[in-house]
Amino acid sequence: MTIPKNLKGEKLTKEDLLVLKYEGSSFDNKMELHSFTKQITSVERILREVVDTLNIHNKITDSSKSSKYYLELHRGSFETTISILFINPITLNLVSNCIYDYFKYLVDRKKSKKYSKEITKLVEDKSIRRYTKDILAPCVSNSDKVTIIQGDVKVNKLIINQERRDKIDDNLKKIEDKLPVEEFEEELIGQIRKIDATKNEDLSKSKLGFIIEGNSNSIDINFKKEIKEEELRKIIFKRLKIKGKATYRGEEIIKIIIYSYDFSPKKKITDYE
């Protein structure tokens, strides 16, 4: 493996690297493209969040904007070596330690004293929880596992097999269930879509969801007043401005009761002339 250099031109040591190694029947020097794309994106997002969180807590001076991220793939198994280049090389060890302790916490729920504030912030962030699931998502069979190695492989090696993946899923669910549930009246813009896989032609009997503009997640919806099939066909897939009651769990909307709606087509610049 070619060891990259930091921004001062000094070679990084293996202790400065974070390794994610995928093994099992689903990996034979390959990974499904969609899973690979989500995994790489998720790793980068978690890295950036950890860097900025450590920066906010005055543990490092680098920010995500001033750092560079490099990936190196290896043959034999689907192994991703992540090297992060900072102006200050000491920063890298703190970042990789924090990420390692975060995943360790998700397995055994024992929070690192050194990174307690950072881990709390990570687990309370719905995006980070989703990225965490995406990193583990390529493991689909019982034999699949991802190993996270930070620095010395003999000391800091966390093997996440099927049993530990189930523990992480369970712990993430427990974390989400403990988040406060609140309700707010809001105005939102987006689309109503059919989200079940049934071929039921009656939309009023289908499962519907609302996708807020700029997001991809579908939110469960109900209408305060009964809506007829004919009316549903007029508004589904259309850009709408809705008014209703949104139920939040933490910072995530989990349900919306729609009081009213109006069509809200995008306006062209020429419409204002």
Backbone bond lengths (Angstrom), bond angles and torsions (degrees), N, CA, C in turn:
res aa  C-N    CA-C-N  psi(-1)  N-CA   C-N-CA  omega(-1)  CA-C   N-CA-C  phi
1 M - - - 1.455 - - 1.515 109.59 -
2 T 1.291 117.63 133.38 1.452 122.52 177.28 1.515 108.90 -81.22
3 I 1.327 116.02 120.40 1.462 119.60 -179.40 1.527 108.75 -82.66
4 P 1.324 118.38 120.62 1.460 120.54 179.57 1.516 111.81 -71.08
5 K 1.339 115.98 171.58 1.454 121.89 179.77 1.518 110.31 -109.41
6 N 1.329 115.35 154.74 1.456 117.97 175.45 1.525 109.77 -81.26
7 L 1.320 116.63 -176.55 1.459 119.78 -174.50 1.523 112.71 -70.92
8 K 1.329 117.44 -9.19 1.463 121.27 174.95 1.523 111.54 -94.72
9 G 1.353 116.47 0.93 1.454 120.33 -179.96 1.504 114.19 86.69
10 E 1.348 117.71 5.80 1.459 121.55 179.90 1.523 110.15 -88.86
11 K 1.337 116.86 140.22 1.458 119.96 179.75 1.519 110.76 -68.77
12 L 1.340 115.03 137.03 1.462 119.41 175.06 1.522 109.24 -78.72
13 T 1.324 116.85 149.69 1.453 120.50 174.92 1.514 109.08 -95.11
14 K 1.313 117.82 169.61 1.466 120.60 -178.85 1.522 110.71 -63.45
15 E 1.374 116.63 -23.51 1.463 119.35 178.15 1.528 112.09 -69.03
16 D 1.350 116.54 -15.40 1.459 120.87 -178.60 1.526 112.55 -91.56
17 L 1.329 117.00 1.06 1.452 120.21 -173.65 1.525 111.70 -109.26
18 L 1.318 115.46 149.30 1.458 122.28 174.96 1.516 106.98 -115.31
19 V 1.323 117.34 126.93 1.463 121.71 -175.04 1.519 110.07 -117.19
20 L 1.335 116.00 132.45 1.461 122.62 170.81 1.525 106.94 -114.48
21 K 1.311 116.63 118.68 1.464 120.81 -175.23 1.526 109.28 -120.32
22 Y 1.336 115.99 119.22 1.467 122.31 -179.43 1.529 108.87 -100.46
23 E 1.332 116.46 129.87 1.461 121.87 179.05 1.517 109.76 -139.33
24 G 1.338 115.34 155.65 1.460 119.41 178.07 1.511 111.05 133.13
25 S 1.338 115.61 -178.49 1.467 120.40 -174.80 1.525 112.82 -65.75
26 S 1.335 117.45 -21.30 1.470 119.71 -179.61 1.519 112.71 -81.90
27 F 1.343 116.69 -9.95 1.461 120.49 -175.27 1.524 110.01 -124.69
28 D 1.289 116.22 118.94 1.460 122.73 173.00 1.523 106.31 -137.85
29 N 1.356 113.82 71.35 1.461 120.86 -175.19 1.529 112.06 61.19
30 K 1.344 115.88 27.25 1.465 119.31 -179.51 1.521 108.76 -154.60
31 M 1.339 114.83 160.58 1.456 121.71 174.32 1.518 107.35 -149.88
32 E 1.339 116.25 141.51 1.456 120.46 178.86 1.534 109.08 -56.10
33 L 1.354 116.05 133.18 1.470 121.67 -169.55 1.522 112.46 -56.20
34 H 1.336 117.17 -44.35 1.463 120.01 -178.22 1.527 110.61 -61.34
35 S 1.340 116.52 -43.13 1.466 120.74 179.10 1.522 111.00 -65.10
36 F 1.346 115.46 -40.75 1.461 120.24 -179.55 1.528 110.99 -62.72
37 T 1.330 116.23 -44.42 1.466 120.80 -179.55 1.522 111.01 -61.84
38 K 1.336 116.68 -45.23 1.460 120.80 -179.94 1.523 110.50 -66.36
39 Q 1.343 116.72 -37.71 1.458 120.30 -179.28 1.525 111.10 -64.15
40 I 1.332 116.79 -48.64 1.456 121.11 -178.63 1.531 110.86 -63.55
41 T 1.339 115.98 -44.11 1.468 119.80 178.55 1.519 110.77 -61.43
42 S 1.329 116.53 -42.07 1.465 120.96 -177.51 1.520 111.51 -66.99
43 V 1.333 116.46 -40.31 1.464 120.41 177.79 1.528 110.09 -60.45
44 E 1.325 115.89 -45.30 1.465 119.60 -179.42 1.530 111.38 -63.18
45 R 1.343 116.90 -42.89 1.466 120.13 -178.18 1.532 110.61 -64.49
46 I 1.332 116.97 -40.93 1.462 119.45 178.76 1.521 110.40 -66.52
47 L 1.331 116.70 -41.24 1.466 120.51 177.38 1.525 110.87 -57.51
48 R 1.325 115.86 -48.28 1.466 119.83 -177.78 1.533 111.16 -63.67
49 E 1.318 116.34 -40.60 1.466 119.87 -179.91 1.524 110.97 -65.45
50 V 1.333 117.18 -40.87 1.463 120.98 178.61 1.530 110.28 -64.12
51 V 1.323 116.91 -44.22 1.465 120.94 179.22 1.524 110.77 -58.71
52 D 1.330 116.44 -49.09 1.461 119.64 -177.40 1.532 111.96 -69.18
53 T 1.343 117.25 -33.83 1.470 120.19 177.90 1.525 110.79 -67.15
54 L 1.335 117.22 -43.00 1.463 120.83 177.04 1.531 110.48 -63.99
55 N 1.320 115.58 -35.38 1.462 120.58 178.16 1.534 111.07 -65.76
56 I 1.334 116.20 -44.74 1.472 121.13 179.28 1.530 111.10 -60.72
57 H 1.348 115.53 -36.19 1.464 120.15 -179.17 1.532 112.25 -87.56
58 N 1.339 116.01 12.11 1.473 123.06 174.23 1.535 113.86 61.62
59 K 1.347 115.32 29.46 1.460 118.60 177.43 1.520 111.87 -92.95
60 I 1.334 116.43 -22.55 1.457 121.90 174.87 1.527 108.52 -138.91
61 T 1.323 115.20 161.02 1.472 119.54 178.55 1.519 111.89 -101.65
62 D 1.344 117.00 -18.11 1.467 120.36 179.08 1.523 110.39 -71.80
63 S 1.325 116.41 155.66 1.459 122.21 173.74 1.522 108.27 -122.48
64 S 1.334 116.48 168.10 1.469 119.54 -179.72 1.528 111.25 -63.69
65 K 1.336 116.49 -28.24 1.469 119.63 -178.87 1.525 112.07 -73.66
66 S 1.331 116.60 -24.28 1.463 119.67 -177.64 1.525 112.72 -97.05
67 S 1.335 117.53 4.29 1.466 121.12 -178.02 1.526 111.21 -108.56
68 K 1.325 114.74 158.10 1.467 121.13 177.07 1.521 108.75 -122.00
69 Y 1.340 116.02 146.41 1.458 121.71 -176.03 1.526 109.50 -121.34
70 Y 1.332 116.30 132.69 1.455 120.23 178.89 1.523 109.39 -129.01
71 L 1.323 115.59 143.25 1.453 121.33 177.63 1.515 109.37 -120.34
72 E 1.325 115.99 144.28 1.462 120.94 176.44 1.520 108.16 -133.34
73 L 1.337 117.17 124.09 1.461 121.44 -179.00 1.526 109.92 -99.62
74 H 1.331 116.70 145.11 1.460 121.45 -176.00 1.521 111.23 -123.25
75 R 1.300 115.94 151.95 1.462 121.38 179.01 1.525 110.33 -80.66
76 G 1.332 114.52 163.23 1.455 120.71 176.23 1.511 112.42 97.23
77 S 1.299 116.37 -39.73 1.460 121.77 172.10 1.522 104.98 -149.60
78 F 1.293 117.48 170.13 1.455 118.47 179.52 1.524 107.27 -88.46
79 E 1.327 114.93 89.45 1.460 121.54 -175.36 1.520 109.49 -111.95
80 T 1.312 115.86 129.22 1.451 121.29 178.95 1.522 108.65 -114.47
81 T 1.320 116.56 114.79 1.455 120.85 174.59 1.511 107.91 -95.07
82 I 1.313 115.86 123.50 1.458 120.83 -176.95 1.519 108.45 -108.06
83 S 1.301 116.72 117.20 1.463 120.20 173.90 1.516 107.26 -114.17
84 I 1.318 115.55 131.71 1.447 121.41 -177.40 1.525 107.14 -116.05
85 L 1.305 117.11 123.79 1.452 120.29 -176.45 1.525 110.51 -98.99
86 F 1.325 115.35 125.42 1.447 121.61 178.93 1.524 109.56 -122.86
87 I 1.316 114.98 160.69 1.460 118.97 174.26 1.524 109.26 -62.41
88 N 1.319 116.11 -38.84 1.461 121.84 178.60 1.526 108.77 -105.41
89 P 1.344 119.48 110.45 1.472 121.36 -176.21 1.524 114.29 -63.06
90 I 1.350 117.75 -21.97 1.462 120.48 178.67 1.527 110.27 -64.58
91 T 1.327 115.51 -29.30 1.460 121.20 -178.67 1.517 112.00 -56.69
92 L 1.323 116.56 -40.19 1.466 121.51 -173.97 1.519 112.21 -59.48
93 N 1.320 115.88 -41.51 1.456 119.19 -178.94 1.521 110.87 -64.87
94 L 1.322 117.45 -37.54 1.462 121.30 178.71 1.525 111.06 -66.70
95 V 1.336 116.36 -41.98 1.464 120.73 -179.34 1.524 111.28 -65.35
96 S 1.335 116.61 -49.03 1.468 119.76 -178.31 1.526 110.96 -65.89
97 N 1.344 117.49 -35.15 1.468 120.84 175.47 1.517 111.38 -62.65
98 C 1.331 116.19 -43.27 1.468 121.31 -178.47 1.524 110.90 -64.08
99 I 1.335 116.70 -43.54 1.471 120.73 179.19 1.524 110.26 -64.25
100 Y 1.320 116.66 -43.86 1.466 120.90 178.74 1.537 110.12 -60.00
101 D 1.342 117.20 -46.00 1.470 121.37 -179.38 1.528 111.30 -66.23
102 Y 1.326 116.82 -31.58 1.474 120.74 177.49 1.531 110.66 -63.12
103 F 1.335 117.02 -48.69 1.464 120.05 179.61 1.525 110.77 -67.19
104 K 1.327 116.72 -36.21 1.462 120.25 178.16 1.532 110.00 -63.05
105 Y 1.314 117.02 -39.57 1.460 121.62 178.27 1.530 110.82 -62.53
106 L 1.328 116.69 -39.15 1.459 119.90 -179.51 1.531 111.83 -65.89
107 V 1.328 116.48 -23.00 1.468 120.55 178.68 1.526 110.94 -84.97
108 D 1.349 116.88 -50.50 1.479 118.93 -172.17 1.532 114.40 -112.18
109 R 1.349 117.94 -0.74 1.469 123.50 178.54 1.537 112.09 58.98
110 K 1.327 117.33 25.01 1.462 121.65 175.05 1.523 107.62 -104.76
111 K 1.331 114.89 110.39 1.461 119.82 -173.09 1.527 111.07 -82.99
112 S 1.312 115.76 131.93 1.456 121.77 176.23 1.521 110.12 -63.64
113 K 1.348 116.77 131.52 1.465 120.07 178.66 1.523 111.17 -65.22
114 K 1.308 116.13 -35.44 1.462 120.85 -176.45 1.516 112.06 -68.44
115 Y 1.346 116.24 -33.59 1.468 119.91 -175.95 1.530 111.73 -121.58
116 S 1.322 116.53 30.66 1.465 120.62 -176.15 1.529 112.17 -59.57
117 K 1.335 117.63 -46.80 1.467 120.96 -179.11 1.520 111.30 -64.19
118 E 1.326 116.00 -40.98 1.463 120.41 -177.72 1.525 110.95 -67.26
119 I 1.333 116.80 -42.32 1.460 120.53 -179.70 1.528 110.36 -65.81
120 T 1.323 116.94 -40.23 1.469 120.59 177.31 1.520 110.28 -59.20
121 K 1.324 117.27 -44.95 1.459 121.11 -179.81 1.529 111.06 -64.21
122 L 1.327 117.04 -39.04 1.466 120.61 -179.31 1.523 111.39 -66.12
123 V 1.326 117.73 -47.07 1.463 119.90 -175.49 1.525 112.00 -70.56
124 E 1.337 117.65 -22.54 1.458 120.52 179.11 1.525 112.58 -85.18
125 D 1.317 116.97 -6.81 1.464 121.86 -179.05 1.529 109.20 -92.35
126 K 1.336 117.40 116.55 1.466 120.57 -175.93 1.523 111.90 -62.64
127 S 1.347 117.60 -33.36 1.463 120.63 179.78 1.523 110.24 -66.79
128 I 1.330 117.08 -42.17 1.464 120.97 179.58 1.529 110.08 -65.09
129 R 1.328 116.52 -39.55 1.470 118.93 177.15 1.527 110.25 -62.14
130 R 1.325 117.59 -39.79 1.471 120.68 178.47 1.528 110.68 -67.48
131 Y 1.339 117.13 -42.13 1.467 120.27 179.01 1.530 110.86 -63.42
132 T 1.339 115.75 -35.94 1.468 119.95 178.09 1.529 110.24 -61.29
133 K 1.326 116.11 -44.61 1.470 120.59 178.55 1.528 111.00 -63.54
134 D 1.335 116.96 -36.52 1.466 120.79 -179.81 1.522 111.99 -67.99
135 I 1.335 116.94 -32.72 1.464 120.09 177.64 1.523 110.82 -66.66
136 L 1.329 116.43 -34.46 1.471 120.77 -179.09 1.522 112.69 -89.54
137 A 1.342 117.26 -15.54 1.466 122.05 -174.38 1.527 115.06 -57.97
138 P 1.353 120.54 -33.64 1.473 118.83 179.24 1.529 113.71 -60.33
139 C 1.332 117.83 -21.06 1.466 121.74 178.37 1.532 108.37 -81.82
140 V 1.309 116.64 108.18 1.468 120.38 -175.12 1.526 113.37 -118.62
141 S 1.323 118.33 -21.31 1.467 119.92 179.97 1.526 110.14 -103.81
142 N 1.311 116.29 163.73 1.464 120.85 -178.38 1.524 112.93 -61.82
143 S 1.330 116.64 -27.25 1.465 119.90 -177.62 1.532 112.82 -85.11
144 D 1.328 116.52 -11.35 1.467 120.28 -177.43 1.523 110.91 -73.41
145 K 1.312 114.67 145.24 1.467 119.95 175.97 1.522 109.49 -153.19
146 V 1.326 115.26 152.93 1.453 120.64 172.23 1.513 107.14 -120.73
147 T 1.329 115.77 131.25 1.461 121.74 179.27 1.522 108.57 -108.86
148 I 1.317 115.49 127.87 1.462 120.95 177.44 1.522 107.63 -105.93
149 I 1.326 115.19 120.17 1.464 121.07 -176.95 1.519 108.81 -117.73
150 Q 1.318 115.05 126.54 1.465 119.71 176.73 1.513 108.51 -120.41
151 G 1.328 115.59 111.58 1.463 119.50 178.35 1.515 112.41 68.62
152 D 1.325 117.72 -117.36 1.453 123.28 -174.87 1.528 110.45 -72.84
153 V 1.331 116.86 114.53 1.461 122.26 -176.67 1.532 112.24 -62.26
154 K 1.342 117.07 -25.47 1.459 120.50 -178.88 1.531 112.15 -77.40
155 V 1.311 116.58 -20.19 1.469 120.35 -175.79 1.526 111.80 -109.21
156 N 1.305 116.13 -54.23 1.463 120.70 -173.79 1.523 111.34 -105.97
157 K 1.313 115.63 74.09 1.459 121.87 178.57 1.520 108.31 -129.34
158 L 1.333 115.32 115.90 1.466 120.47 -178.91 1.523 108.56 -112.38
159 I 1.326 116.44 111.50 1.462 121.80 179.58 1.524 108.76 -93.38
160 I 1.333 115.93 118.42 1.466 120.46 -179.19 1.525 108.03 -106.19
161 N 1.324 115.71 96.49 1.460 122.01 179.14 1.534 109.37 -93.77
162 Q 1.326 116.56 -169.46 1.463 120.37 -178.04 1.529 111.84 -58.85
163 E 1.328 116.91 -43.32 1.464 120.85 -178.83 1.530 110.83 -62.07
164 R 1.316 116.35 -43.07 1.463 120.10 -178.99 1.529 111.53 -74.41
165 R 1.319 117.41 -31.05 1.479 119.72 174.74 1.525 109.75 -63.29
166 D 1.331 116.15 -40.53 1.461 120.27 177.52 1.531 110.55 -64.20
167 K 1.350 116.41 -38.11 1.460 120.36 178.23 1.522 110.69 -64.49
168 I 1.335 116.24 -41.97 1.462 120.75 179.92 1.523 109.96 -64.10
169 D 1.334 116.79 -44.97 1.477 120.44 177.78 1.521 110.32 -58.61
170 D 1.331 115.92 -43.62 1.464 120.75 -178.91 1.524 111.12 -66.31
171 N 1.338 116.49 -41.94 1.463 120.25 -179.61 1.525 111.87 -68.89
172 L 1.327 117.24 -37.50 1.465 120.15 176.46 1.527 110.46 -63.70
173 K 1.342 115.62 -39.10 1.471 119.76 178.40 1.533 110.52 -65.15
174 K 1.336 116.76 -41.17 1.466 120.54 178.74 1.525 110.69 -63.49
175 I 1.318 115.72 -39.90 1.468 120.48 178.36 1.530 109.75 -62.69
176 E 1.339 115.90 -45.38 1.466 120.45 -178.63 1.524 111.48 -66.84
177 D 1.340 116.67 -37.06 1.467 120.40 -179.49 1.528 112.12 -66.73
178 K 1.339 116.95 -25.99 1.463 120.75 -178.74 1.522 112.90 -86.21
179 L 1.329 116.64 -8.52 1.460 119.41 179.59 1.527 109.39 -67.75
180 P 1.323 118.30 145.32 1.471 120.77 -178.49 1.526 111.56 -64.88
181 V 1.330 116.25 141.12 1.469 122.22 176.89 1.521 108.31 -104.83
182 E 1.337 116.47 124.22 1.458 121.96 -178.97 1.525 109.90 -135.06
183 E 1.327 115.38 156.25 1.461 120.98 -179.62 1.525 110.23 -122.38
184 F 1.336 115.51 137.80 1.458 121.36 179.80 1.522 109.08 -138.38
185 E 1.330 115.61 145.58 1.463 119.35 170.82 1.521 107.57 -85.70
186 E 1.338 115.79 129.20 1.457 120.15 -173.67 1.515 111.73 -140.98
187 E 1.330 114.16 162.02 1.460 122.42 168.07 1.519 107.01 -112.78
188 L 1.324 116.25 128.39 1.462 121.57 -177.14 1.522 109.92 -133.02
189 I 1.323 116.12 151.77 1.465 121.60 177.13 1.520 108.98 -116.70
190 G 1.336 115.93 133.98 1.458 120.25 179.38 1.517 110.87 173.90
191 Q 1.350 115.79 -153.50 1.466 121.53 -177.45 1.521 111.02 -131.31
192 I 1.324 114.44 146.17 1.466 120.37 169.97 1.525 106.86 -92.25
193 R 1.327 115.07 131.97 1.466 119.40 -179.42 1.518 110.42 -134.29
194 K 1.318 115.38 154.46 1.472 122.19 174.14 1.522 106.83 -81.05
195 I 1.333 117.57 123.19 1.460 119.47 -173.33 1.526 114.11 -115.11
196 D 1.353 117.28 -0.82 1.467 117.00 175.57 1.525 109.14 -94.34
197 A 1.305 115.29 164.97 1.470 120.27 -174.77 1.529 112.44 -96.93
198 T 1.309 117.50 6.96 1.459 119.54 -177.40 1.532 110.14 -76.20
199 K 1.325 115.29 159.15 1.463 121.05 179.65 1.532 111.32 -97.85
200 N 1.316 113.99 23.36 1.459 119.39 179.97 1.527 110.23 -62.95
201 E 1.321 116.82 120.37 1.458 120.62 -178.07 1.523 112.55 -77.42
202 D 1.316 117.89 -18.51 1.450 121.97 179.21 1.534 108.66 -85.77
203 L 1.344 116.59 104.58 1.458 120.53 -176.61 1.517 112.36 -62.47
204 S 1.319 117.64 -29.94 1.460 120.67 -178.37 1.525 111.84 -65.94
205 K 1.345 117.00 -17.06 1.461 121.52 178.81 1.528 111.62 -104.80
206 S 1.331 116.18 3.63 1.458 121.37 179.97 1.523 110.62 -94.45
207 K 1.316 116.11 159.03 1.469 121.38 176.48 1.526 107.79 -82.16
208 L 1.305 116.84 123.51 1.461 121.81 -177.44 1.524 110.24 -114.58
209 G 1.312 115.24 152.19 1.453 120.75 177.52 1.514 110.43 -138.43
210 F 1.318 115.80 157.97 1.461 121.33 177.96 1.521 108.31 -111.62
211 I 1.326 116.26 127.92 1.462 121.13 178.39 1.523 108.16 -109.05
212 I 1.316 115.95 113.26 1.466 121.21 -179.55 1.522 109.22 -68.38
213 E 1.303 115.61 136.68 1.466 120.63 -178.68 1.529 110.35 -55.09
214 G 1.335 115.66 130.88 1.452 121.05 -179.11 1.508 114.05 93.79
215 N 1.356 117.43 -7.29 1.465 122.56 178.34 1.523 109.63 -118.26
216 S 1.318 116.08 168.86 1.462 120.33 179.24 1.528 112.39 -117.75
217 N 1.334 117.11 -12.76 1.462 120.27 -177.34 1.528 111.34 -79.54
218 S 1.323 115.52 138.43 1.461 120.96 178.63 1.526 109.98 -92.67
219 I 1.337 115.73 135.08 1.463 121.52 -177.87 1.525 108.98 -109.96
220 D 1.328 116.06 133.06 1.469 120.45 178.22 1.525 110.17 -59.42
221 I 1.350 115.64 138.84 1.466 119.71 179.83 1.525 111.20 -132.55
222 N 1.319 113.69 154.66 1.459 123.46 168.04 1.532 107.18 -138.44
223 F 1.309 116.54 156.63 1.457 120.93 176.32 1.523 108.80 -102.28
224 K 1.329 116.46 137.27 1.462 120.38 179.40 1.526 110.15 -61.96
225 K 1.333 115.45 -39.68 1.462 120.69 176.29 1.519 108.71 -110.93
226 E 1.307 116.16 144.37 1.458 120.80 -179.92 1.526 110.11 -57.02
227 I 1.319 116.03 135.89 1.452 121.17 -179.13 1.530 109.19 -116.29
228 K 1.306 116.15 137.37 1.453 121.00 -176.56 1.524 111.37 -82.60
229 E 1.327 114.29 156.59 1.459 122.36 179.74 1.528 111.18 -54.75
230 E 1.287 117.31 -44.81 1.464 121.84 -177.58 1.527 111.44 -61.12
231 E 1.329 115.77 -40.18 1.471 120.24 179.90 1.525 111.06 -70.66
232 L 1.333 116.80 -37.89 1.465 120.55 178.51 1.526 111.02 -60.14
233 R 1.320 116.09 -40.80 1.467 119.96 -178.90 1.528 111.36 -65.23
234 K 1.314 117.06 -24.51 1.469 120.35 179.79 1.530 111.78 -77.29
235 I 1.335 116.56 -30.14 1.469 118.89 -172.10 1.530 114.49 -105.58
236 I 1.343 118.11 -18.20 1.463 119.89 -177.50 1.530 109.89 -64.64
237 F 1.313 115.79 137.79 1.470 124.61 -179.13 1.532 113.34 70.05
238 K 1.322 117.55 5.11 1.453 120.21 177.94 1.538 109.19 -95.21
239 R 1.325 115.64 151.28 1.468 119.79 176.12 1.526 108.33 -74.27
240 L 1.340 115.44 118.66 1.463 121.27 -174.64 1.524 111.31 -123.10
241 K 1.318 114.50 151.57 1.454 121.12 167.03 1.522 106.18 -108.89
242 I 1.325 116.40 114.64 1.460 119.84 -176.29 1.527 110.96 -108.93
243 K 1.316 115.18 152.35 1.453 122.19 171.28 1.527 106.83 -119.43
244 G 1.309 116.11 135.46 1.454 117.50 -178.89 1.514 112.96 -178.23
245 K 1.328 115.15 -170.71 1.464 122.24 179.47 1.525 108.87 -103.54
246 A 1.324 115.60 118.86 1.462 121.07 179.98 1.526 109.64 -102.37
247 T 1.322 115.77 129.40 1.462 121.29 176.81 1.517 109.08 -98.69
248 Y 1.319 116.21 122.98 1.467 122.43 -179.58 1.526 110.13 -105.02
249 R 1.336 115.27 140.98 1.460 120.56 164.11 1.521 105.38 -115.29
250 G 1.306 116.51 109.53 1.458 119.67 -170.27 1.517 108.01 66.50
251 E 1.318 116.82 -122.55 1.471 120.74 179.38 1.523 112.06 -104.95
252 E 1.316 116.72 9.11 1.474 121.38 -176.90 1.530 110.93 -105.93
253 I 1.339 116.29 131.88 1.467 120.60 174.86 1.524 108.12 -79.09
254 I 1.331 116.63 124.70 1.460 119.63 -177.38 1.533 112.13 -110.41
255 K 1.342 116.98 -15.48 1.465 119.75 -178.92 1.526 109.69 -159.58
256 I 1.330 115.47 146.02 1.466 120.30 176.67 1.527 108.72 -133.11
257 I 1.331 116.57 131.80 1.465 121.32 168.66 1.527 106.63 -103.16
258 I 1.324 116.15 116.25 1.457 120.92 -174.87 1.524 110.46 -85.63
259 Y 1.342 115.67 122.49 1.464 121.31 177.22 1.530 110.83 -87.34
260 S 1.348 115.42 -44.67 1.464 120.31 -178.22 1.527 109.11 -154.68
261 Y 1.319 115.51 167.02 1.472 120.35 -178.86 1.523 109.25 -154.60
262 D 1.334 114.51 154.58 1.461 122.14 175.42 1.517 107.77 -140.81
263 F 1.309 116.45 148.82 1.458 120.07 173.60 1.528 107.97 -65.58
264 S 1.328 115.34 140.33 1.467 120.06 -178.23 1.528 109.76 -137.62
265 P 1.342 116.96 66.66 1.472 119.48 -179.11 1.522 111.68 -64.37
266 K 1.318 116.21 147.29 1.460 119.81 176.89 1.518 109.38 -67.20
267 K 1.311 114.99 140.28 1.453 119.89 -179.81 1.525 111.00 -97.45
268 K 1.318 115.88 138.63 1.448 120.32 174.64 1.515 108.96 -80.41
269 I 1.341 115.28 157.13 1.452 119.82 179.00 1.527 110.37 -57.68
270 T 1.331 115.67 -35.85 1.468 119.79 -178.29 1.529 112.32 -66.20
271 D 1.359 116.79 -19.49 1.462 120.00 179.70 1.537 111.74 -67.31
272 Y 1.360 115.59 -20.59 1.451 118.97 -178.25 1.521 112.82 -93.20
273 E 1.325 116.16 -5.15 1.469 119.98 -177.27 1.541 110.40 -83.18
